[in-house]
């Protein structure tokens, strides 16, 4: 799983995505299967 290519993905966006993925994991969800 990736957050996006650098430098096209801003640091803010990468941190936001990582936070969302951590929330999914905390809920018992697999971000790789849940997203996309």
ZAVEX-880322 format. One line per field, with one value per residue (C-alpha): residue number from 1; residue in one letter; chain; x, y, z. Coordinates in steps of 0.02 Angstrom, whole numbers, plus 50000, padded with zeros to 5 digits. Layout:
# residues N
resi [NUM:...]
resn [A:...]
chain [A:...]
u [X:...]
v [Y:...]
w [Z:...]
***
This chain:
# residues 36
resi [1:2:3:4:5:6:7:8:9:10:11:12:13:14:15:16:17:18:19:20:21:22:23:24:25:26:27:28:29:30:31:32:33:34:35:36]
resn [X:X:X:X:X:X:X:X:X:X:X:X:X:X:X:X:X:X:X:X:X:X:X:X:X:X:X:X:X:X:X:X:X:X:X:X]
chain [A:A:A:A:A:A:A:A:A:A:A:A:A:A:A:A:A:A:A:A:A:A:A:A:A:A:A:A:A:A:A:A:A:A:A:A]
u [50000:50064:50011:50059:50212:50329:50326:50150:50080:50100:50160:49991:49896:50012:49989:49800:49794:49905:49790:49637:49723:49767:49585:49529:49653:49593:49416:49477:49467:49598:49634:49702:49537:49422:49494:49479]
v [50000:50172:50348:50421:50468:50602:50749:50738:50693:50831:50793:50851:50731:50585:50616:50628:50463:50378:50441:50373:50204:50196:50231:50089:49970:50023:49975:49805:49847:49811:49977:49887:49794:49934:50070:50071]
w [50000:49960:50002:49834:49734:49796:49758:49684:49855:49983:50158:50225:50111:50154:50340:50318:50224:50353:50491:50399:50375:50560:50604:50492:50572:50745:50692:50633:50448:50317:50228:50076:50052:50112:49999:49811]
***
